[in-house]
Amino acid sequence: MKKNQREKESRRTPRRRRNAFPESNRLLPQLRILSRALLPFLGACVSRFFWWMGARWTQFYAQLLNRRERMRLPAAMFLTASILIAAAAVFVSVFTLGTTVTYDGNELGTVPTEAAAATAISVVEDELSDVLGDSFTLDMSKVSYSTGIVPRREVVDETAIETTLNDQLDLVTYGYSLYVDGELIGSTRSREALEALLEQVKAPYLNENTQVIDFLEPVEIVEGYLPNESICNLGDIVLKINETKEGEVTHVVEAGETWSQIAQDYNISSKDLEALNPGFDINRLQIGDELTISNAVPYLTIQVTQWEYYEAEIPFEIEYIDDASMWEGDTSVVKKGVYGIADTTALVTYVNSEETKREITEQTVISEPEAAVYRRGTAPRPSWAPTGSFRWPTNGNISSYYGWRNIFGGRSFHGGLDIYNGYGTDIVAADGGIVKTAGWSGAYGYLVVIDHQNGYETYYGHNSSLLVSVGQKVHKGQHIAEMGATGRVTGTHCHFEVRYNGERQNPLNYLP
């Protein structure tokens, strides 16, 4: 469909069609048609007649010369004959039979025959019909023909009549259309302007190390006749190229990636990412899941391959020392590693400024890396030992976030998250540890505090009932309390805090 549209909007080669003469059963129209058809023949006869006359005069002149020698005729007679013969030859070479075409009082040009003029007009009608997308017929009452003897230099080809008539009608113009991936972007009268525009689009990505730069989409400049109204300002074409069109950008989830990390990598919010991917559980991403990042793509995708020169870090190795006094999975640093440095040359490919490939072609080591030394625990890990990461303490929606808020008639700092749900909803330990507090605590109501033995403590407030006691060791996900509305509250919820070395932290920075 796009190809057909493009062919209609811009045609390179005019299509020729022989003029069809109208039929009539009346004598007068038949005679008129016959006389028009005989014009080329009569013109050829006239030209042949003048040629024959010239030949005969030449022959006669030669005979006169012979007779002059025999009869010694006067020189004046021979001079007169010579002049007449020369004049006839000049006339035949300078003049010919031609048809002058006029439209609306303006002369379009002279062609050899009236049939040639009619063919040129028919071609113009066909071209305008194709370009304008509708049937176009010229007003023949404004067309007139005049046949007679004319200077040969004034006779032109049919295409000159077509061009002059198109210019006079002023319905179409010869221009250049920019297509990207088969879609028309805009048209101008200058190919150079479009080529310069495309170079300007590439310019921000060019530098002295650029090897190759190109568009991933097919880009084409098509020339031909266009409707006058389709010619647009170059600035409008620039604006359209910088816009986006409908099309998906996706991301395939890899091992270790989280929802928030993916959103941050693509510079969008987690809420926007969730809106683009309804049905996904943000807490249970699977390797291989395909997420929609955007529903719009740019018209032009620019791919750049360039040389890059830099000092790269050489990773160091880690040597482990087993330690039975530490739990399995825990480590401590004995000696920090030192990265090595290498002078590096790489060929890097970017697509719209996003790196897609990096090929290191040469490296020269400046300094060698130094290995790190870690102690590694070998003692069996108890179930209550902290994992070093937190999970959500309950299910529900957040009713109040960490930070300043207006409540109870004043402005106060809220040191945690309020997660609301139904009365009696389970509250679980965010990570393993030892219960530090389990009881009534003023505005917190019934409160549980867990010491995770790594500088972190978590608070669970406003419970309706408690299921653990002080000193008890609990594992990650263990049921420790039930949701309630005790203490100073405005409704049933769990107040959840994260503290590190006694300082309150934003729990959202730790929760998946």
C-alpha positions in Angstrom: 0.0 0.0 0.0 2.9 2.4 0.9 4.5 1.6 -2.4 1.3 2.4 -4.4 0.9 5.6 -2.4 4.4 6.7 -3.1 4.0 6.0 -6.9 0.9 8.2 -7.0 2.5 11.0 -5.0 5.8 11.2 -7.0 6.2 9.9 -10.6 9.6 9.9 -12.2 8.8 9.2 -15.9 5.8 10.7 -17.7 3.5 8.0 -19.3 2.9 8.4 -23.0 -0.5 7.6 -24.7 -1.4 8.0 -28.3 -4.4 10.4 -28.8 -7.6 8.6 -29.8 -9.7 10.4 -32.5 -13.4 10.8 -31.8 -15.8 8.9 -34.1 -18.8 10.5 -35.9 -21.3 9.4 -38.5 -21.7 13.0 -39.9 -19.9 14.1 -43.0 -18.5 17.4 -41.8 -16.8 15.9 -38.7 -15.4 13.1 -40.8 -13.9 15.5 -43.3 -12.4 17.5 -40.4 -10.9 14.4 -39.0 -9.6 13.3 -42.4 -8.0 16.7 -43.0 -6.2 16.6 -39.7 -5.0 13.1 -40.4 -3.7 14.3 -43.8 -1.7 17.2 -42.4 1.5 15.1 -41.7 1.2 13.7 -45.2 0.7 17.1 -46.8 3.6 18.5 -44.7 5.9 15.7 -46.0 4.7 16.4 -49.5 5.5 20.1 -49.3 8.9 19.3 -47.9 9.6 16.8 -50.7 8.3 19.3 -53.2 10.8 21.9 -52.1 13.5 19.3 -52.1 12.5 18.2 -55.6 12.5 21.8 -56.8 16.0 22.4 -55.3 17.2 19.2 -57.1 15.7 20.3 -60.4 17.2 23.8 -60.1 20.6 22.3 -59.4 20.2 20.1 -62.5 19.0 23.0 -64.6 21.9 25.2 -63.4 24.4 22.5 -64.4 22.7 22.3 -67.9 22.9 26.1 -68.2 26.6 26.1 -67.4 27.1 23.6 -70.2 25.0 25.6 -72.6 26.7 28.8 -71.6 30.0 27.2 -72.7 28.5 26.2 -76.0 26.2 29.2 -76.6 28.2 31.7 -74.7 25.0 33.1 -72.9 25.2 36.4 -71.0 26.6 36.2 -67.5 23.6 37.9 -66.0 21.3 35.0 -66.9 23.6 32.5 -65.1 23.9 34.8 -62.0 20.1 35.0 -61.8 19.7 31.3 -62.0 22.3 30.7 -59.3 20.6 33.1 -56.9 17.2 31.4 -57.4 18.6 28.0 -56.8 20.5 29.2 -53.6 17.3 30.9 -52.3 15.3 27.7 -52.7 17.9 25.7 -50.9 18.1 28.2 -48.1 14.3 28.3 -47.7 14.0 24.5 -47.5 16.8 24.4 -44.8 15.5 27.3 -42.7 11.7 26.8 -42.8 9.3 23.8 -42.3 5.6 23.0 -41.8 4.7 23.2 -38.0 1.7 23.5 -35.6 1.8 26.2 -32.9 -0.2 25.4 -29.7 -1.9 28.1 -27.6 -3.6 27.7 -24.3 -5.8 30.4 -22.7 -4.1 33.0 -25.0 -0.6 32.0 -24.1 1.7 30.3 -26.7 3.0 26.9 -25.5 5.3 26.2 -28.5 5.5 24.8 -32.0 5.6 21.0 -32.8 5.8 19.2 -36.1 2.1 18.2 -36.2 -1.2 18.8 -34.5 -1.3 15.1 -33.6 2.0 15.6 -31.6 0.4 18.5 -29.8 -2.7 16.5 -28.9 -0.5 13.7 -27.6 1.4 16.1 -25.3 -1.9 17.4 -23.9 -3.1 13.9 -23.2 0.2 13.1 -21.4 -0.3 16.2 -19.2 -3.9 15.1 -18.3 -2.7 11.6 -17.4 0.2 13.0 -15.2 -2.1 15.4 -13.4 -4.7 12.7 -12.7 -2.0 10.4 -11.2 -0.4 13.1 -9.1 -3.6 14.8 -7.9 -5.3 11.5 -7.2 -8.4 12.4 -9.2 -9.4 12.5 -12.9 -8.2 15.7 -14.6 -9.4 16.9 -18.0 -8.1 20.1 -19.7 -10.6 22.7 -20.8 -10.2 22.2 -24.6 -12.1 25.4 -25.4 -8.9 27.2 -24.3 -6.7 25.2 -26.6 -6.1 26.3 -30.2 -3.8 25.1 -33.0 -2.2 27.1 -35.9 -0.5 25.2 -38.7 1.7 26.8 -41.3 5.3 27.5 -42.5 7.5 28.3 -39.5 11.3 28.6 -38.9 12.8 25.2 -38.2 14.6 26.5 -35.0 11.2 27.3 -33.4 10.0 23.6 -33.6 10.3 21.8 -30.3 9.8 18.4 -28.9 6.5 17.3 -27.3 8.0 17.2 -23.8 8.7 21.0 -24.1 4.9 21.6 -24.6 4.2 19.3 -21.6 6.6 21.3 -19.3 5.3 24.7 -20.5 1.6 23.6 -20.0 2.3 22.2 -16.5 4.0 25.5 -15.6 1.0 27.5 -16.8 -1.6 25.4 -15.0 0.5 25.6 -11.8 -1.2 22.6 -10.1 1.8 20.5 -9.5 5.5 21.1 -8.9 8.6 19.1 -9.4 10.0 18.2 -6.0 11.6 15.6 -3.7 9.9 13.5 -1.0 11.6 12.0 2.0 10.5 8.4 3.0 11.5 6.6 6.2 10.8 2.9 6.2 8.2 3.4 3.4 6.4 6.2 5.3 6.2 9.8 3.8 7.8 12.3 6.1 7.6 15.4 3.9 8.3 17.0 0.5 10.4 20.0 -0.6 11.6 21.5 -3.9 15.2 20.8 -3.1 17.0 17.5 -2.8 20.1 19.2 -1.3 17.9 20.5 1.6 16.7 17.0 2.5 20.2 15.6 2.2 21.6 18.4 4.5 18.7 17.7 7.0 19.7 14.0 7.2 23.3 15.0 7.8 22.2 17.4 10.6 20.4 14.5 12.3 23.7 12.5 12.2 25.9 15.4 13.3 25.4 15.0 17.2 26.7 11.4 16.9 29.8 12.2 14.9 33.3 12.7 16.3 36.9 12.2 15.1 36.8 8.5 16.0 33.6 7.6 14.1 34.1 4.7 11.8 30.5 4.1 10.5 27.3 6.0 11.0 24.0 5.1 9.3 20.2 4.8 9.8 18.8 1.4 10.6 15.5 2.2 8.8 15.5 2.4 4.9 15.7 6.1 4.0 14.9 7.2 0.4 14.5 10.5 -1.4 12.1 10.2 -4.3 11.8 12.8 -7.0 8.8 13.6 -9.3 5.7 15.8 -9.7 3.8 16.6 -6.5 0.6 18.5 -5.7 1.6 22.1 -4.7 -0.1 21.7 -1.3 2.2 18.8 -0.4 5.3 20.9 -0.4 6.1 21.7 3.2 8.5 23.8 5.3 11.8 22.1 6.1 11.3 22.9 9.8 8.1 20.8 9.7 10.0 17.8 8.4 12.6 18.2 11.2 9.9 18.3 13.8 8.3 15.1 12.5 11.7 13.2 12.3 12.2 14.1 16.0 8.8 12.8 17.0 8.1 9.1 17.8 5.7 6.7 16.1 3.8 3.7 17.4 6.0 0.7 18.1 7.1 -1.4 21.1 10.5 -1.3 22.9 10.9 -4.4 25.0 13.4 -5.8 27.6 14.0 -9.5 28.4 14.6 -10.1 32.1 18.0 -11.5 33.0 19.3 -13.2 36.1 19.6 -10.9 39.1 17.5 -8.1 37.7 14.8 -6.4 39.7 11.7 -4.3 38.7 13.1 -1.1 40.2 16.5 -1.7 38.6 15.0 -2.2 35.1 12.9 1.0 35.5 16.0 3.0 36.6 18.0 1.6 33.6 15.4 2.9 31.2 14.9 6.2 33.1 11.2 5.6 33.8 9.3 5.2 37.1 8.3 1.8 38.6 4.7 3.0 38.4 4.9 3.8 34.7 6.7 0.4 34.0 3.8 -1.4 35.9 1.2 0.5 33.8 2.9 -0.7 30.6 3.0 -4.3 31.9 -0.4 -5.2 33.5 -0.5 -8.7 34.9 3.1 -8.9 36.0 4.0 -9.5 39.7 6.7 -6.9 40.4 8.0 -9.1 43.2 8.2 -12.3 41.1 10.0 -11.6 37.9 11.2 -14.7 36.0 14.3 -14.9 33.8 13.2 -14.6 30.2 10.1 -12.4 31.0 9.6 -9.8 28.3 8.7 -6.4 29.6 7.3 -3.5 27.5 9.5 -0.4 28.1 7.7 2.0 25.7 4.9 2.0 23.1 6.7 4.6 20.9 9.8 4.5 18.8 11.7 7.2 17.0 11.3 7.6 13.2 15.0 7.4 12.7 17.3 5.0 14.5 21.0 6.0 14.3 23.7 3.3 14.6 27.2 4.5 15.2 30.4 2.5 15.3 33.5 4.3 16.7 36.9 3.7 18.1 37.4 4.4 21.9 40.7 4.7 23.8 40.7 4.4 27.6 42.3 2.9 30.6 40.3 -0.2 31.7 40.4 -2.0 35.0 41.7 -5.5 35.1 39.6 -7.5 37.7 41.5 -9.1 40.7 41.0 -12.6 42.0 39.7 -13.5 45.4 41.5 -15.9 47.7 39.5 -17.5 50.6 40.5 -18.6 54.0 38.0 -20.9 55.7 36.9 -19.9 59.2 34.9 -22.2 61.4 33.9 -19.3 63.7 31.8 -17.7 61.0 28.5 -18.9 59.5 28.3 -20.3 56.0 27.7 -17.6 53.5 29.3 -14.9 55.7 32.7 -13.4 54.7 35.1 -10.7 56.0 37.8 -8.9 54.3 41.4 -9.7 55.3 43.1 -7.8 52.4 41.4 -5.6 49.8 42.1 -6.4 46.2 43.6 -3.9 43.8 42.5 -3.6 40.2 45.0 -3.7 37.4 45.1 -1.1 34.7 45.3 -1.7 30.9 45.6 0.8 28.0 42.6 -0.3 25.9 41.4 0.2 22.3 37.9 -0.9 21.6 35.4 -0.7 18.6 32.1 0.2 20.2 28.6 0.3 18.6 25.8 2.5 19.8 22.1 2.6 18.7 20.6 6.0 19.6 23.3 6.5 22.2 22.7 3.1 23.8 25.7 0.8 23.7 24.9 -2.5 22.0 28.4 -4.0 21.3 31.9 -3.5 22.6 34.8 -5.3 20.9 38.2 -4.9 22.6 40.8 -5.0 19.8 44.0 -4.2 21.8 45.2 -4.0 25.4 48.5 -3.1 26.9 48.9 -3.8 30.7 50.1 -0.9 32.7 49.8 -2.5 36.1 48.9 -6.0 37.2 46.0 -6.6 39.6 46.6 -7.8 43.2 44.4 -10.5 44.7 42.0 -9.9 47.6 41.9 -12.2 50.7 38.6 -13.0 52.4 37.7 -15.1 55.4 34.8 -17.5 54.5 32.5 -19.0 57.2 32.1 -22.8 57.4 29.9 -23.1 60.5 26.3 -24.4 59.7 24.0 -21.4 59.5 21.1 -21.3 61.9 17.6 -20.7 60.5 17.3 -17.4 62.4 20.5 -15.9 61.1 20.0 -12.8 59.0 20.3 -13.0 55.2 21.3 -9.4 54.8 18.2 -8.4 52.8 14.6 -7.6 53.8 11.2 -8.8 52.5 7.8 -7.1 52.9 6.5 -7.7 56.4 2.8 -8.0 55.3 0.5 -7.7 52.3 -1.5 -4.5 51.7 -1.3 -1.0 50.3 0.8 1.9 51.6 -1.3 4.5 53.3 1.6 6.7 54.5 5.2 7.0 53.3 8.5 7.8 55.0 9.0 11.5 55.5 7.2 14.7 56.6 3.4 14.6 56.7 0.4 16.5 58.1 -1.4 14.5 60.7 -3.3 15.0 64.0 -3.6 18.8 63.3 0.2 19.3 62.9 3.2 18.6 60.7 5.5 15.7 61.9 8.1 13.4 60.6 7.0 9.9 59.8 9.9 7.4 60.3 8.5 4.4 58.5 5.8 2.9 56.2 2.2 2.4 57.1 0.8 -0.7 55.3 -2.9 -1.1 55.7 -5.0 -4.2 55.4 -7.7 -6.1 57.3 -7.7 -6.6 61.1 -5.7 -9.7 62.0 -3.6 -9.9 58.8 -0.4 -11.8 59.4 2.8 -9.8 60.2 6.1 -11.6 59.5 9.8 -11.0 60.2 11.5 -9.0 57.4 14.8 -10.9 58.1 16.2 -13.3 60.6 17.3 -12.1 64.1 16.6 -11.9 67.8 13.5 -10.3 69.3 14.6 -7.2 71.2 11.1 -5.8 72.1 7.7 -7.5 72.3 5.0 -5.5 74.2 3.2 -2.3 74.7 5.2 0.9 73.6 3.2 4.1 73.9 2.2 5.5 70.5 3.4 2.3 68.8 0.8 0.2 70.6 1.8 -3.4 70.7 5.3 -3.4 69.2 7.9 -6.0 68.0 11.5 -5.0 67.4 13.9 -7.5 65.9 17.7 -7.1 66.1 19.3 -8.6 63.0 22.8 -8.7 64.5 24.3 -6.7 61.6 23.6 -3.1 62.7 20.0 -3.3 61.4 16.8 -3.4 63.5 13.2 -3.5 62.2 10.0 -2.2 64.0 6.5 -3.6 63.6 3.9 -1.4 65.4 0.1 -1.1 66.2 -0.4 -4.9 66.3 -3.5 -6.5 67.7 -1.6 -9.4 69.1 2.0 -10.6 69.5 3.2 -14.2 68.8 6.9 -13.8 69.9 8.7 -12.9 73.1 11.9 -11.0 74.0 15.1 -13.0 73.3 13.4 -15.4 70.9 15.3 -16.2 67.7 13.1 -15.8 64.6 13.8 -16.6 60.9 13.0 -14.6 57.8 9.3 -14.8 57.0 8.3 -16.2 60.5 4.8 -15.2 61.7 5.4 -12.7 64.6 2.2 -10.7 65.1 -1.2 -9.8 63.7 -2.3 -6.4 62.3 -4.3 -4.1 64.5 -5.0 -0.5 65.5 -3.4 -0.2 68.9 -1.5 3.0 70.0 -1.9 6.3 68.2 -3.5 5.4 64.9 -6.1 6.5 62.4 -7.0 2.9 61.2 -5.8 -0.7 61.0 -2.3 -1.0 59.6 1.3 -2.1 60.3 3.8 0.6 61.0 7.2 -0.7 59.6 10.6 0.9 60.3 14.1 0.1 59.3 17.0 1.5 61.5 20.7 1.2 61.0 22.9 1.9 64.0 19.9 3.5 65.6 19.2 5.9 62.6 15.9 5.6 60.8 16.1 4.7 57.1 13.6 4.8 54.3 12.2 1.2 54.2 11.6 1.5 50.4 15.3 1.6 49.8 15.6 -1.9 51.2 12.4 -3.6 50.1 12.1 -5.4 46.7 
